[in-house]
């Protein structure tokens, strides 16, 4: 019998280096690599992109908080988003 694969999503936190407070920064989900997702945010025309460009790539870091199925990842993102 065919077993359906569960696609996993990374829940990530973009923050100032050394700041572990989940209430600061940006929380999101992605299936891509974290470095690729950070580069997308850095180029974004949205407010998060503008803020990241002002801070500079060397001042921020992206860390993985969890790897979950989509619905659980979306739920975690919703609960953690500042």
Secondary structure, 3 states (H helix, E strand, C coil): CCCCCCCEEEEEEEEECCCCCCCCCEEEEECCCHHHHHHHHHHCCCHHHHHHHHHCHHHEEEEEEEEEEHHHHHHHHHHHCC
